[in-house]
């Protein structure tokens, strides 16, 4: 079970990392799309944090995003020190979050099953 303190740290880190990516990083691999932090999972010892990222715009390459964030990880880590009220900022691990892509794929599959039925029902009604 995740403690209330860890939940607060996760929420604050998600907000601050998003702000740093949006306002302070000038990497062209990140600027043409919209990179979102979907979740942060901080270890109970506060030494490591897994940062789940995705491209909401769907225009960027996931490998390019992860490389850019990996390269900027040290900068983001240092930028978090004055923003977080912690003795030590966790080491950041960036991971691709494919849940949005999976949701879109499932929605497409459901639509492909339901839409032919709706079209058939309209044709049966003479429309």
The first five atom37 places (N, CA, C, CB, O) and aatype in JSON, in Angstrom:
{
  "aatype": [20, 20, 20, 20, 20, 20, 20, 20, 20, 20, 20, 20, 20, 20, 20, 20, 20, 20, 20, 20, 20, 20, 20, 20, 20, 20, 20, 20, 20, 20, 20, 20, 20, 20, 20, 20, 20, 20, 20, 20, 20, 20, 20, 20, 20, 20, 20, 20, 20, 20, 20, 20, 20, 20, 20, 20, 20, 20, 20, 20, 20, 20, 20, 20, 20, 20, 20, 20, 20, 20, 20, 20, 20, 20, 20, 20, 20, 20, 20, 20, 20, 20, 20, 20, 20, 20, 20, 20, 20, 20, 20, 20, 20, 20, 20, 20, 20, 20, 20, 20, 20, 20, 20, 20, 20, 20, 20, 20, 20, 20, 20, 20, 20, 20, 20, 20, 20, 20, 20, 20, 20, 20, 20, 20, 20, 20, 20],
  "atom_mask": [
    [1, 1, 1, 1, 1],
    [1, 1, 1, 1, 1],
    [1, 1, 1, 1, 1],
    [1, 1, 1, 1, 1],
    [1, 1, 1, 1, 1],
    [1, 1, 1, 1, 1],
    [1, 1, 1, 1, 1],
    [1, 1, 1, 1, 1],
    [1, 1, 1, 1, 1],
    [1, 1, 1, 1, 1],
    [1, 1, 1, 1, 1],
    [1, 1, 1, 1, 1],
    [1, 1, 1, 1, 1],
    [1, 1, 1, 1, 1],
    [1, 1, 1, 1, 1],
    [1, 1, 1, 1, 1],
    [1, 1, 1, 1, 1],
    [1, 1, 1, 1, 1],
    [1, 1, 1, 1, 1],
    [1, 1, 1, 1, 1],
    [1, 1, 1, 1, 1],
    [1, 1, 1, 1, 1],
    [1, 1, 1, 1, 1],
    [1, 1, 1, 1, 1],
    [1, 1, 1, 1, 1],
    [1, 1, 1, 1, 1],
    [1, 1, 1, 1, 1],
    [1, 1, 1, 1, 1],
    [1, 1, 1, 1, 1],
    [1, 1, 1, 1, 1],
    [1, 1, 1, 1, 1],
    [1, 1, 1, 1, 1],
    [1, 1, 1, 1, 1],
    [1, 1, 1, 1, 1],
    [1, 1, 1, 1, 1],
    [1, 1, 1, 1, 1],
    [1, 1, 1, 1, 1],
    [1, 1, 1, 1, 1],
    [1, 1, 1, 1, 1],
    [1, 1, 1, 1, 1],
    [1, 1, 1, 1, 1],
    [1, 1, 1, 1, 1],
    [1, 1, 1, 1, 1],
    [1, 1, 1, 1, 1],
    [1, 1, 1, 1, 1],
    [1, 1, 1, 1, 1],
    [1, 1, 1, 1, 1],
    [1, 1, 1, 1, 1],
    [1, 1, 1, 1, 1],
    [1, 1, 1, 1, 1],
    [1, 1, 1, 1, 1],
    [1, 1, 1, 1, 1],
    [1, 1, 1, 1, 1],
    [1, 1, 1, 1, 1],
    [1, 1, 1, 1, 1],
    [1, 1, 1, 1, 1],
    [1, 1, 1, 1, 1],
    [1, 1, 1, 1, 1],
    [1, 1, 1, 1, 1],
    [1, 1, 1, 1, 1],
    [1, 1, 1, 1, 1],
    [1, 1, 1, 1, 1],
    [1, 1, 1, 1, 1],
    [1, 1, 1, 1, 1],
    [1, 1, 1, 1, 1],
    [1, 1, 1, 1, 1],
    [1, 1, 1, 1, 1],
    [1, 1, 1, 1, 1],
    [1, 1, 1, 1, 1],
    [1, 1, 1, 1, 1],
    [1, 1, 1, 1, 1],
    [1, 1, 1, 1, 1],
    [1, 1, 1, 1, 1],
    [1, 1, 1, 1, 1],
    [1, 1, 1, 1, 1],
    [1, 1, 1, 1, 1],
    [1, 1, 1, 1, 1],
    [1, 1, 1, 1, 1],
    [1, 1, 1, 1, 1],
    [1, 1, 1, 1, 1],
    [1, 1, 1, 1, 1],
    [1, 1, 1, 1, 1],
    [1, 1, 1, 1, 1],
    [1, 1, 1, 1, 1],
    [1, 1, 1, 1, 1],
    [1, 1, 1, 1, 1],
    [1, 1, 1, 1, 1],
    [1, 1, 1, 1, 1],
    [1, 1, 1, 1, 1],
    [1, 1, 1, 1, 1],
    [1, 1, 1, 1, 1],
    [1, 1, 1, 1, 1],
    [1, 1, 1, 1, 1],
    [1, 1, 1, 1, 1],
    [1, 1, 1, 1, 1],
    [1, 1, 1, 1, 1],
    [1, 1, 1, 1, 1],
    [1, 1, 1, 1, 1],
    [1, 1, 1, 1, 1],
    [1, 1, 1, 1, 1],
    [1, 1, 1, 1, 1],
    [1, 1, 1, 1, 1],
    [1, 1, 1, 1, 1],
    [1, 1, 1, 1, 1],
    [1, 1, 1, 1, 1],
    [1, 1, 1, 1, 1],
    [1, 1, 1, 1, 1],
    [1, 1, 1, 1, 1],
    [1, 1, 1, 1, 1],
    [1, 1, 1, 1, 1],
    [1, 1, 1, 1, 1],
    [1, 1, 1, 1, 1],
    [1, 1, 1, 1, 1],
    [1, 1, 1, 1, 1],
    [1, 1, 1, 1, 1],
    [1, 1, 1, 1, 1],
    [1, 1, 1, 1, 1],
    [1, 1, 1, 1, 1],
    [1, 1, 1, 1, 1],
    [1, 1, 1, 1, 1],
    [1, 1, 1, 1, 1],
    [1, 1, 1, 1, 1],
    [1, 1, 1, 1, 1],
    [1, 1, 1, 1, 1],
    [1, 1, 1, 1, 1],
    [1, 1, 1, 1, 1],
    [1, 1, 1, 1, 1]
  ],
  "atom_positions": [
    [[0.84, -1.19, 0.0], [0.0, 0.0, 0.0], [0.89, 1.26, 0.0], [-0.95, -0.01, 1.22], [1.9, 1.31, 0.7]],
    [[0.5, 2.22, -0.77], [1.28, 3.46, -0.9], [0.83, 4.43, 0.18], [1.11, 4.08, -2.32], [-0.36, 4.67, 0.37]],
    [[1.8, 4.99, 0.87], [1.47, 5.93, 1.95], [0.97, 7.26, 1.39], [2.7, 6.17, 2.84], [1.18, 7.58, 0.22]],
    [[0.31, 7.99, 2.25], [-0.21, 9.31, 1.87], [0.93, 10.24, 1.46], [-1.01, 9.93, 3.04], [0.79, 11.02, 0.51]],
    [[2.05, 10.15, 2.16], [3.21, 11.0, 1.84], [3.75, 10.69, 0.45], [4.32, 10.8, 2.9], [4.06, 11.6, -0.32]],
    [[3.87, 9.4, 0.11], [4.37, 9.01, -1.21], [3.4, 9.48, -2.3], [4.57, 7.46, -1.3], [3.83, 9.94, -3.35]],
    [[2.11, 9.38, -2.04], [1.11, 9.87, -3.01], [1.28, 11.37, -3.25], [-0.31, 9.57, -2.51], [1.18, 11.83, -4.38]],
    [[1.52, 12.11, -2.18], [1.73, 13.57, -2.31], [3.0, 13.86, -3.1], [1.8, 14.24, -0.91], [3.02, 14.74, -3.95]],
    [[4.06, 13.12, -2.81], [5.32, 13.31, -3.53], [5.13, 12.97, -5.01], [6.45, 12.42, -2.91], [5.6, 13.7, -5.87]],
    [[4.45, 11.87, -5.3], [4.18, 11.49, -6.7], [3.42, 12.58, -7.43], [3.39, 10.18, -6.75], [3.78, 12.94, -8.55]],
    [[2.4, 13.11, -6.8], [1.59, 14.15, -7.42], [2.41, 15.42, -7.68], [0.38, 14.49, -6.54], [2.34, 16.01, -8.76]],
    [[3.19, 15.82, -6.68], [4.01, 17.02, -6.83], [5.09, 16.82, -7.89], [4.67, 17.39, -5.49], [5.34, 17.72, -8.7]],
    [[5.71, 15.65, -7.91], [6.74, 15.37, -8.91], [6.14, 15.38, -10.31], [7.43, 14.02, -8.63], [6.74, 15.9, -11.25]],
    [[4.96, 14.8, -10.47], [4.3, 14.79, -11.78], [4.07, 16.21, -12.28], [2.95, 14.02, -11.7], [4.34, 16.53, -13.44]],
    [[3.57, 17.06, -11.4], [3.32, 18.46, -11.76], [4.61, 19.18, -12.11], [2.6, 19.19, -10.61], [4.69, 19.87, -13.13]],
    [[5.63, 19.04, -11.28], [6.88, 19.77, -11.48], [7.66, 19.27, -12.7], [7.75, 19.66, -10.24], [8.21, 20.07, -13.45]],
    [[7.7, 17.97, -12.91], [8.4, 17.43, -14.09], [7.7, 17.86, -15.36], [8.48, 15.89, -14.02], [8.36, 18.21, -16.34]],
    [[6.37, 17.86, -15.36], [5.61, 18.33, -16.53], [5.96, 19.78, -16.82], [4.09, 18.18, -16.3], [6.16, 20.16, -17.98]],
    [[6.02, 20.59, -15.78], [6.35, 22.01, -15.94], [7.76, 22.2, -16.49], [6.2, 22.75, -14.61], [7.99, 23.03, -17.36]],
    [[8.71, 21.42, -15.98], [10.09, 21.52, -16.46], [10.18, 21.13, -17.93], [11.03, 20.62, -15.61], [10.84, 21.81, -18.71]],
    [[9.52, 20.05, -18.31], [9.54, 19.6, -19.71], [8.92, 20.67, -20.61], [8.79, 18.26, -19.88], [9.46, 20.98, -21.67]],
    [[7.8, 21.22, -20.19], [7.09, 22.21, -21.0], [7.84, 23.53, -21.11], [5.72, 22.46, -20.41], [7.91, 24.1, -22.2]],
    [[8.39, 24.02, -20.01], [8.94, 25.37, -19.99], [10.46, 25.48, -20.11], [8.53, 26.02, -18.74], [10.97, 26.51, -20.55]],
    [[11.18, 24.43, -19.73], [12.63, 24.58, -19.65], [13.44, 23.75, -20.64], [13.06, 24.24, -18.28], [14.57, 24.11, -20.95]],
    [[12.89, 22.66, -21.14], [13.64, 21.83, -22.07], [13.48, 22.35, -23.49], [13.19, 20.37, -21.99], [12.36, 22.65, -23.93]],
    [[14.57, 22.45, -24.2], [14.54, 22.97, -25.57], [14.96, 21.9, -26.58], [15.44, 24.19, -25.69], [15.55, 22.22, -27.61]],
    [[14.67, 20.67, -26.29], [15.05, 19.57, -27.18], [14.04, 19.49, -28.33], [15.12, 18.23, -26.4], [12.84, 19.37, -28.08]],
    [[14.51, 19.53, -29.58], [13.58, 19.47, -30.72], [12.81, 18.14, -30.78], [14.35, 19.67, -32.02], [11.75, 18.08, -31.4]],
    [[13.33, 17.1, -30.16], [12.62, 15.82, -30.15], [11.36, 15.88, -29.29], [13.54, 14.71, -29.66], [10.5, 15.01, -29.4]],
    [[11.26, 16.89, -28.45], [10.1, 17.03, -27.56], [9.19, 18.17, -27.95], [10.56, 17.21, -26.15], [8.04, 18.22, -27.52]],
    [[9.67, 19.1, -28.75], [8.93, 20.34, -29.0], [7.81, 20.23, -30.03], [9.87, 21.39, -29.44], [6.9, 21.06, -30.03]],
    [[7.85, 19.23, -30.9], [6.83, 19.18, -31.96], [5.55, 18.46, -31.53], [7.39, 18.49, -33.17], [4.57, 18.48, -32.27]],
    [[5.54, 17.84, -30.37], [4.35, 17.14, -29.9], [3.99, 17.59, -28.51], [4.57, 15.64, -29.92], [4.44, 18.64, -28.04]],
    [[3.18, 16.8, -27.84], [2.79, 17.12, -26.48], [3.1, 15.92, -25.6], [1.3, 17.5, -26.4], [2.33, 14.96, -25.55]],
    [[4.24, 15.98, -24.91], [4.67, 14.9, -24.03], [3.99, 15.09, -22.68], [6.23, 14.88, -23.87], [4.05, 16.17, -22.09]],
    [[3.34, 14.04, -22.21], [2.62, 14.12, -20.94], [3.18, 13.11, -19.96], [1.11, 13.88, -21.15], [3.56, 12.0, -20.33]],
    [[3.22, 13.51, -18.7], [3.58, 12.61, -17.62], [2.26, 12.02, -17.14], [4.37, 13.34, -16.44], [1.42, 12.74, -16.59]],
    [[2.07, 10.72, -17.33], [0.8, 10.1, -16.96], [0.79, 9.62, -15.52], [0.5, 8.95, -17.88], [-0.26, 9.58, -14.89]],
    [[1.96, 9.25, -15.0], [2.01, 8.75, -13.63], [3.45, 8.79, -13.13], [1.45, 7.31, -13.55], [4.4, 8.7, -13.9]],
    [[3.59, 8.92, -11.83], [4.89, 8.83, -11.17], [4.75, 7.82, -10.03], [5.37, 10.24, -10.63], [3.81, 7.89, -9.24]],
    [[5.69, 6.89, -9.97], [5.72, 5.91, -8.88], [7.06, 6.04, -8.18], [5.5, 4.46, -9.42], [8.11, 5.68, -8.73]],
    [[7.02, 6.54, -6.96], [8.23, 6.72, -6.17], [8.37, 5.55, -5.2], [8.21, 8.07, -5.41], [7.4, 5.14, -4.56]],
    [[9.58, 5.02, -5.1], [9.85, 3.92, -4.17], [9.69, 4.42, -2.73], [11.27, 3.35, -4.39], [9.88, 5.6, -2.45]],
    [[9.34, 3.53, -1.84], [9.09, 3.92, -0.45], [10.34, 4.48, 0.23], [8.59, 2.72, 0.34], [10.22, 5.26, 1.18]],
    [[11.54, 4.11, -0.25], [12.77, 4.67, 0.32], [13.17, 6.0, -0.32], [13.91, 3.67, 0.16], [14.17, 6.6, 0.05]],
    [[12.37, 6.46, -1.28], [12.56, 7.74, -1.98], [13.86, 7.82, -2.77], [12.52, 8.87, -0.98], [14.34, 8.92, -3.06]],
    [[14.43, 6.68, -3.12], [15.69, 6.7, -3.88], [15.46, 6.67, -5.39], [16.55, 5.52, -3.48], [16.28, 7.18, -6.15]],
    [[14.36, 6.09, -5.82], [14.07, 5.95, -7.25], [12.62, 6.32, -7.53], [14.37, 4.52, -7.75], [11.74, 6.12, -6.69]],
    [[12.41, 6.85, -8.71], [11.05, 7.16, -9.16], [10.92, 6.76, -10.62], [10.71, 8.68, -8.96], [11.78, 7.08, -11.45]],
    [[9.84, 6.07, -10.93], [9.55, 5.71, -12.31], [8.56, 6.73, -12.84], [8.98, 4.25, -12.43], [7.49, 6.94, -12.27]],
    [[8.93, 7.36, -13.96], [8.13, 8.4, -14.57], [7.53, 7.84, -15.86], [8.97, 9.7, -14.85], [8.27, 7.51, -16.79]],
    [[6.21, 7.71, -15.91], [5.53, 7.18, -17.09], [5.16, 8.34, -18.01], [4.26, 6.35, -16.68], [4.49, 9.29, -17.6]],
    [[5.61, 8.25, -19.27], [5.39, 9.33, -20.23], [4.68, 8.8, -21.47], [6.72, 10.0, -20.63], [4.75, 7.61, -21.79]],
    [[3.99, 9.7, -22.15], [3.35, 9.37, -23.42], [3.29, 10.62, -24.27], [1.93, 8.77, -23.2], [3.46, 11.74, -23.78]],
    [[3.04, 10.42, -25.55], [2.88, 11.53, -26.49], [1.39, 11.64, -26.8], [3.71, 11.3, -27.81], [0.84, 10.82, -27.52]],
    [[0.75, 12.65, -26.25], [-0.68, 12.83, -26.42], [-1.02, 13.19, -27.87], [-1.19, 13.91, -25.48], [-2.08, 12.82, -28.37]],
    [[-0.12, 13.9, -28.53], [-0.4, 14.33, -29.91], [-0.28, 13.18, -30.9], [0.56, 15.44, -30.31], [-0.88, 13.23, -31.98]],
    [[0.48, 12.14, -30.56], [0.68, 11.01, -31.45], [1.61, 11.29, -32.61], [-0.62, 10.57, -31.98], [1.65, 10.52, -33.57]],
    [[2.36, 12.38, -32.54], [3.23, 12.77, -33.66], [4.7, 12.45, -33.42], [3.08, 14.24, -33.93], [5.51, 12.56, -34.34]],
    [[5.06, 12.06, -32.2], [6.46, 11.85, -31.88], [6.79, 10.37, -31.78], [6.82, 12.56, -30.58], [5.92, 9.54, -31.51]],
    [[8.06, 10.06, -31.99], [8.56, 8.7, -31.88], [8.88, 8.41, -30.41], [9.81, 8.49, -32.79], [9.58, 9.19, -29.77]],
    [[8.38, 7.29, -29.89], [8.58, 6.98, -28.48], [10.06, 6.83, -28.13], [7.85, 5.7, -28.12], [10.47, 7.22, -27.04]],
    [[10.87, 6.27, -29.04], [12.3, 6.12, -28.76], [12.98, 7.48, -28.66], [12.98, 5.27, -29.86], [13.85, 7.69, -27.81]],
    [[12.58, 8.41, -29.53], [13.16, 9.76, -29.48], [12.79, 10.46, -28.17], [12.67, 10.6, -30.68], [13.62, 11.15, -27.57]],
    [[11.55, 10.28, -27.73], [11.11, 10.91, -26.48], [11.91, 10.35, -25.31], [9.59, 10.68, -26.26], [12.41, 11.11, -24.48]],
    [[12.02, 9.02, -25.24], [12.74, 8.4, -24.13], [14.23, 8.77, -24.14], [12.58, 6.89, -24.18], [14.83, 8.96, -23.08]],
    [[14.83, 8.87, -25.34], [16.24, 9.29, -25.43], [16.4, 10.72, -24.96], [16.76, 9.14, -26.87], [17.33, 11.03, -24.22]],
    [[15.49, 11.6, -25.4], [15.58, 13.01, -25.02], [15.4, 13.18, -23.51], [14.53, 13.84, -25.77], [16.13, 13.94, -22.88]],
    [[14.44, 12.47, -22.94], [14.22, 12.57, -21.5], [15.36, 11.93, -20.71], [12.89, 11.92, -21.12], [15.73, 12.41, -19.64]],
    [[15.9, 10.84, -21.24], [17.05, 10.22, -20.6], [18.25, 11.15, -20.57], [17.42, 8.92, -21.31], [18.96, 11.24, -19.57]],
    [[18.46, 11.85, -21.68], [19.56, 12.81, -21.77], [19.32, 14.0, -20.83], [19.73, 13.3, -23.22], [20.26, 14.53, -20.23]],
    [[18.07, 14.42, -20.71], [17.72, 15.57, -19.87], [17.47, 15.17, -18.42], [16.5, 16.27, -20.43], [17.2, 16.03, -17.58]],
    [[17.55, 13.88, -18.11], [17.24, 13.39, -16.77], [18.05, 14.06, -15.67], [17.47, 11.93, -16.71], [17.51, 14.39, -14.62]],
    [[19.33, 14.26, -15.91], [20.17, 14.93, -14.92], [19.74, 16.36, -14.67], [21.62, 14.9, -15.36], [19.71, 16.83, -13.53]],
    [[19.41, 17.05, -15.76], [18.94, 18.43, -15.62], [17.61, 18.48, -14.87], [18.78, 19.09, -17.01], [17.43, 19.3, -13.97]],
    [[16.69, 17.59, -15.23], [15.39, 17.56, -14.56], [15.57, 17.24, -13.08], [14.45, 16.51, -15.22], [14.94, 17.85, -12.22]],
    [[16.45, 16.29, -12.78], [16.73, 15.92, -11.39], [17.23, 17.13, -10.6], [17.79, 14.78, -11.33], [16.75, 17.39, -9.5]],
    [[18.18, 17.86, -11.17], [18.71, 19.05, -10.48], [17.66, 20.15, -10.35], [19.94, 19.59, -11.24], [17.6, 20.85, -9.34]],
    [[16.82, 20.29, -11.38], [15.79, 21.33, -11.34], [14.72, 21.03, -10.3], [15.14, 21.48, -12.72], [14.01, 21.94, -9.85]],
    [[14.58, 19.77, -9.91], [13.58, 19.4, -8.91], [14.0, 19.76, -7.49], [13.3, 17.91, -8.98], [13.14, 19.94, -6.62]],
    [[15.3, 19.88, -7.23], [15.76, 20.15, -5.87], [15.11, 21.39, -5.25], [17.26, 20.32, -5.87], [14.57, 21.28, -4.15]],
    [[15.13, 22.56, -5.91], [14.5, 23.72, -5.26], [12.96, 23.66, -5.26], [14.95, 24.99, -5.96], [12.32, 24.39, -4.51]],
    [[12.39, 22.8, -6.08], [10.93, 22.73, -6.18], [10.3, 21.76, -5.19], [10.54, 22.32, -7.58], [9.12, 21.89, -4.85]],
    [[11.08, 20.79, -4.72], [10.56, 19.78, -3.8], [11.17, 20.01, -2.42], [10.88, 18.34, -4.31], [12.35, 20.36, -2.3]],
    [[10.4, 19.81, -1.41], [10.89, 19.97, -0.04], [11.35, 18.61, 0.49], [9.79, 20.58, 0.88], [10.78, 18.07, 1.44]],
    [[12.39, 18.06, -0.16], [12.93, 16.75, 0.2], [14.43, 16.87, 0.43], [12.62, 15.7, -0.9], [15.1, 17.7, -0.18]],
    [[14.96, 16.02, 1.31], [16.4, 16.0, 1.54], [17.14, 15.55, 0.3], [16.73, 15.08, 2.7], [18.2, 16.08, -0.04]],
    [[16.57, 14.55, -0.39], [17.17, 14.02, -1.61], [16.07, 13.79, -2.63], [17.97, 12.7, -1.32], [14.99, 13.29, -2.29]],
    [[16.33, 14.14, -3.86], [15.38, 13.91, -4.95], [15.63, 12.52, -5.52], [15.5, 15.02, -6.06], [16.78, 12.16, -5.77]],
    [[14.58, 11.73, -5.73], [14.77, 10.38, -6.26], [15.42, 10.4, -7.64], [13.43, 9.65, -6.33], [15.25, 11.35, -8.41]],
    [[16.17, 9.34, -7.95], [16.73, 9.16, -9.28], [15.57, 8.85, -10.22], [17.81, 8.02, -9.3], [14.7, 8.05, -9.88]],
    [[15.55, 9.48, -11.39], [14.41, 9.38, -12.31], [14.64, 8.32, -13.39], [14.13, 10.74, -12.97], [15.7, 8.29, -14.02]],
    [[13.65, 7.47, -13.58], [13.66, 6.46, -14.64], [12.44, 6.74, -15.52], [13.63, 4.98, -14.05], [11.3, 6.65, -15.06]],
    [[12.67, 7.06, -16.79], [11.57, 7.36, -17.71], [11.16, 6.09, -18.45], [11.97, 8.47, -18.71], [12.0, 5.38, -19.01]],
    [[9.85, 5.82, -18.46], [9.28, 4.62, -19.08], [8.1, 5.05, -19.94], [8.85, 3.57, -18.0], [7.34, 5.95, -19.58]],
    [[7.95, 4.39, -21.08], [6.84, 4.69, -21.98], [5.54, 4.11, -21.41], [7.11, 4.12, -23.39], [5.5, 2.96, -20.98]],
    [[4.48, 4.91, -21.41], [3.16, 4.46, -20.96], [2.29, 4.26, -22.2], [2.51, 5.5, -19.97], [1.92, 5.23, -22.87]],
    [[1.98, 3.03, -22.5], [1.19, 2.72, -23.7], [-0.29, 2.58, -23.41], [1.71, 1.45, -24.34], [-1.03, 2.12, -24.27]],
    [[-0.75, 2.96, -22.23], [-2.16, 2.77, -21.87], [-3.09, 3.58, -22.77], [-2.38, 3.17, -20.41], [-4.18, 3.11, -23.09]],
    [[-2.7, 4.77, -23.17], [-3.55, 5.58, -24.05], [-3.65, 4.92, -25.42], [-3.0, 7.03, -24.19], [-4.73, 4.82, -26.0]],
    [[-2.5, 4.46, -25.94], [-2.51, 3.76, -27.23], [-3.37, 2.5, -27.16], [-1.07, 3.39, -27.66], [-4.13, 2.2, -28.08]],
    [[-3.25, 1.76, -26.06], [-4.05, 0.55, -25.89], [-5.54, 0.88, -25.83], [-3.63, -0.2, -24.62], [-6.36, 0.15, -26.39]],
    [[-5.89, 1.96, -25.16], [-7.29, 2.38, -25.08], [-7.85, 2.76, -26.44], [-7.43, 3.55, -24.14], [-8.98, 2.4, -26.78]],
    [[-7.07, 3.48, -27.23], [-7.51, 3.86, -28.58], [-7.68, 2.62, -29.44], [-6.49, 4.83, -29.24], [-8.65, 2.51, -30.2]],
    [[-6.75, 1.68, -29.33], [-6.84, 0.44, -30.1], [-8.09, -0.35, -29.72], [-5.58, -0.43, -29.88], [-8.8, -0.85, -30.59]],
    [[-8.37, -0.47, -28.42], [-9.57, -1.19, -27.97], [-10.84, -0.49, -28.46], [-9.59, -1.29, -26.43], [-11.79, -1.15, -28.87]],
    [[-10.85, 0.82, -28.41], [-12.01, 1.58, -28.88], [-12.24, 1.35, -30.37], [-11.81, 3.08, -28.6], [-13.38, 1.21, -30.82]],
    [[-11.15, 1.3, -31.14], [-11.25, 1.04, -32.57], [-11.8, -0.36, -32.83], [-9.87, 1.19, -33.24], [-12.64, -0.55, -33.71]],
    [[-11.33, -1.34, -32.06], [-11.84, -2.7, -32.2], [-13.33, -2.78, -31.87], [-11.04, -3.66, -31.3], [-14.09, -3.44, -32.58]],
    [[-13.74, -2.12, -30.82], [-15.16, -2.12, -30.44], [-15.99, -1.46, -31.52], [-15.37, -1.39, -29.09], [-17.05, -1.96, -31.88]],
    [[-15.52, -0.33, -32.04], [-16.24, 0.37, -33.11], [-16.35, -0.5, -34.35], [-15.56, 1.69, -33.45], [-17.37, -0.48, -35.03]],
    [[-15.3, -1.24, -34.66], [-15.34, -2.08, -35.87], [-16.37, -3.19, -35.74], [-13.95, -2.68, -36.15], [-16.9, -3.66, -36.75]],
    [[-16.65, -3.62, -34.53], [-17.67, -4.65, -34.31], [-19.06, -4.03, -34.28], [-17.4, -5.41, -32.99], [-20.0, -4.59, -34.84]],
    [[-19.2, -2.88, -33.64], [-20.51, -2.26, -33.47], [-21.0, -1.53, -34.71], [-20.47, -1.32, -32.32], [-22.2, -1.56, -35.0]],
    [[-20.13, -0.87, -35.43], [-20.55, -0.07, -36.59], [-21.16, -0.91, -37.7], [-19.38, 0.69, -37.13], [-22.17, -0.48, -38.27]],
    [[-20.63, -2.08, -38.05], [-21.31, -2.89, -39.07], [-22.72, -3.28, -38.65], [-20.5, -4.14, -39.38], [-23.61, -3.36, -39.49]],
    [[-22.93, -3.55, -37.36], [-24.27, -3.88, -36.86], [-25.22, -2.69, -37.0], [-24.2, -4.33, -35.4], [-26.38, -2.87, -37.36]],
    [[-24.73, -1.49, -36.73], [-25.56, -0.29, -36.85], [-25.9, -0.03, -38.32], [-24.84, 0.93, -36.25], [-27.03, 0.34, -38.63]],
    [[-24.93, -0.23, -39.21], [-25.17, -0.04, -40.65], [-26.18, -1.06, -41.15], [-23.85, -0.16, -41.44], [-27.06, -0.72, -41.95]],
    [[-26.08, -2.32, -40.7], [-27.01, -3.37, -41.1], [-28.41, -3.04, -40.61], [-26.55, -4.74, -40.53], [-29.38, -3.24, -41.34]],
    [[-28.53, -2.54, -39.38], [-29.85, -2.19, -38.83], [-30.49, -1.06, -39.63], [-29.73, -1.79, -37.33], [-31.7, -1.07, -39.85]],
    [[-29.71, -0.1, -40.08], [-30.23, 1.0, -40.88], [-30.7, 0.48, -42.23], [-29.17, 2.1, -41.06], [-31.74, 0.91, -42.72]],
    [[-29.95, -0.43, -42.84], [-30.32, -0.99, -44.15], [-31.58, -1.83, -44.02], [-29.16, -1.85, -44.72], [-32.4, -1.83, -44.93]],
    [[-31.75, -2.54, -42.92], [-32.95, -3.36, -42.71], [-34.18, -2.48, -42.55], [-32.76, -4.27, -41.47], [-35.29, -2.9, -42.89]],
    [[-34.01, -1.26, -42.03], [-35.12, -0.36, -41.83], [-35.45, 0.41, -43.11], [-34.82, 0.61, -40.7], [-36.4, 1.19, -43.15]],
    [[-34.66, 0.19, -44.14], [-34.91, 0.85, -45.41], [-34.32, 2.23, -45.5], [-36.35, 0.93, -45.67], [-34.73, 3.01, -46.36]],
    [[-33.41, 2.57, -44.64], [-32.78, 3.89, -44.64], [-31.51, 3.85, -45.42], [-32.51, 4.36, -43.22], [-30.83, 4.87, -45.53]]
  ]
}
